[in-house]
Amino acid sequence: MLDTAAELFSTQGYHATGLNQLTSAGGAPKGSLYFHFPGGKEQLAAEALRISGDRLRVQLAAILTHAPNAADGLAAVVDALTRNLTESDFTRGCPIATAALDAAGESEPIRQACAAGYASWRAEITAHLVAQGVDAGRAEALSIVALTSIEGALLLAKTQRDTAPLHAIGEHLRITIERELP
């Protein structure tokens, strides 16, 4: 049910995803939702968003670890997100952004789950930059710039059904980070 919820909240958002859809797509009886998630749809969403955030954090860490340097690593992250978006016919951008935009302003558990996901991604990027010799304060600032740039490019690419914004930001981040490396 969590995997199904993660997919539905990522592609449709919180409000467009109904309880009947969650249970039928997850292959579970409706009563099981409240048995496993006494907080209902909101609790299910928060837990699914935490899982989605952690999955992307693990993917980021793997990509950055295997890259020759931080500049190439961030470009490879953008490439992976671009592939994910195009392979899904522009339905899967950021795994938490749709729900964050849809419900984080009215639901504290959803806001916290989204904030934790974003924070973990920033921490991965920051740690990788520091490991590459970038000053910790500068690495933190660069991780914010990288994450917000990628998120914005994903949003533009998804709405325009065109990967050009992702290609542009991937190259820009590669050049920017190269300048920062010792």
C-alpha positions in Angstrom: 0.0 0.0 0.0 2.9 2.4 0.8 4.5 1.8 -2.7 1.1 2.4 -4.4 0.5 5.5 -2.3 4.0 6.9 -3.0 3.4 6.5 -6.7 -0.1 8.0 -6.7 0.8 11.0 -4.5 3.9 11.6 -6.6 2.0 11.7 -9.9 -1.5 12.9 -8.9 -0.9 14.8 -5.7 -2.7 14.4 -2.3 -6.1 15.8 -3.1 -6.6 14.0 -6.4 -5.8 10.7 -4.8 -8.8 9.1 -3.2 -9.1 6.4 -0.5 -10.9 4.0 -2.9 -8.1 4.4 -5.4 -5.4 3.9 -2.8 -7.0 0.7 -1.5 -8.0 -0.8 -4.9 -4.6 0.0 -6.5 -2.8 -1.4 -3.5 -4.9 -4.5 -3.6 -6.1 -4.1 0.0 -9.5 -4.0 1.6 -10.6 -0.5 2.7 -10.6 -1.4 6.4 -7.0 -2.3 6.2 -6.0 1.3 5.5 -7.3 2.5 8.9 -6.0 -0.6 10.6 -2.4 0.1 9.4 -2.8 3.8 9.3 -5.1 5.0 12.1 -4.4 8.6 11.0 -6.0 7.8 7.6 -5.0 9.2 4.3 -2.9 11.9 5.9 -0.7 9.4 7.8 -0.4 7.1 4.8 0.7 10.1 2.7 3.3 11.2 5.2 4.7 7.8 5.5 4.7 7.2 1.7 6.4 10.6 1.2 9.1 9.7 3.7 9.7 6.5 1.8 9.9 8.4 -1.5 12.2 10.9 -0.1 14.5 8.3 1.3 14.5 6.3 -2.0 15.7 9.4 -3.9 18.3 10.1 -1.2 19.7 6.6 -1.7 19.7 7.1 -5.5 21.5 10.5 -5.1 24.1 9.0 -2.8 24.8 6.2 -5.2 25.1 8.5 -8.3 27.3 11.0 -6.5 29.5 8.3 -5.0 30.2 6.7 -8.4 30.9 9.9 -10.2 34.5 11.0 -10.8 33.8 14.4 -9.1 30.9 16.5 -7.7 30.4 18.4 -10.9 29.9 15.2 -13.0 27.9 13.7 -10.1 25.3 16.5 -10.1 25.1 16.3 -13.9 24.5 12.6 -13.6 21.7 13.2 -11.0 20.0 15.5 -13.4 20.4 12.9 -16.2 18.8 10.2 -14.0 15.9 12.5 -13.1 15.5 13.4 -16.8 15.3 9.7 -17.8 12.8 9.0 -15.0 10.6 11.9 -16.3 10.7 10.9 -19.9 10.3 7.1 -19.3 7.1 8.0 -17.3 5.8 10.2 -20.2 6.3 13.3 -18.0 4.2 12.0 -15.1 7.1 11.4 -12.6 9.1 14.4 -11.7 10.2 14.9 -8.1 8.7 12.2 -5.9 7.5 14.6 -3.3 6.9 18.0 -5.0 3.4 17.3 -6.2 2.2 16.4 -2.8 4.2 19.2 -1.2 2.6 21.8 -3.4 -0.8 20.2 -3.0 -1.0 19.6 0.8 2.0 20.8 2.8 0.4 24.1 3.5 -2.5 22.5 5.3 -1.0 19.3 6.7 1.8 19.4 9.2 2.7 15.7 8.9 2.9 16.0 5.1 4.9 19.2 5.4 7.3 17.6 7.8 7.7 14.5 5.6 8.4 16.7 2.5 10.8 18.9 4.5 12.7 15.8 5.7 13.0 14.5 2.2 14.4 17.8 0.9 16.7 18.2 3.9 18.1 14.7 3.3 18.8 15.4 -0.4 20.6 18.7 0.5 22.6 16.8 3.1 23.8 14.2 0.5 24.8 16.9 -1.9 26.5 19.0 0.8 28.4 16.0 2.2 29.6 15.0 -1.3 30.8 18.6 -2.0 32.6 18.7 1.3 34.3 15.3 0.5 35.5 16.8 -2.7 37.2 19.7 -0.8 34.5 22.4 -0.9 34.3 24.5 2.3 31.3 23.3 4.4 29.5 26.7 4.4 29.9 27.1 0.7 28.9 23.5 0.1 25.7 24.1 2.1 24.9 27.1 -0.1 25.7 25.2 -3.3 23.5 22.3 -2.3 20.5 24.7 -1.9 21.2 26.3 -5.3 21.6 22.8 -6.9 18.4 21.4 -5.3 16.2 24.4 -6.0 17.5 24.6 -9.6 16.8 20.9 -10.2 13.4 21.2 -8.7 12.5 24.2 -10.8 13.9 22.5 -13.9 11.8 19.4 -13.2 8.7 21.5 -12.8 9.3 23.4 -16.1 10.2 20.2 -17.9 7.1 18.4 -16.6 4.7 21.2 -17.5 6.3 22.0 -20.9 6.7 18.2 -21.7 10.2 19.1 -22.7 13.5 18.1 -21.1 15.4 21.3 -22.3 15.2 22.9 -18.8 16.8 19.9 -17.2 19.6 19.8 -19.8 20.2 23.5 -19.3 20.4 23.2 -15.5 22.5 20.0 -15.6 25.1 21.8 -17.7 24.9 25.0 -15.6 25.4 23.0 -12.4 28.3 21.0 -13.8 30.1 24.2 -14.8 29.3 26.0 -11.6 30.4 23.1 -9.4 33.6 22.6 -11.4 34.6 26.2 -10.5 34.1 25.5 -6.9 36.2 22.3 -6.7 39.8 22.8 -5.5 
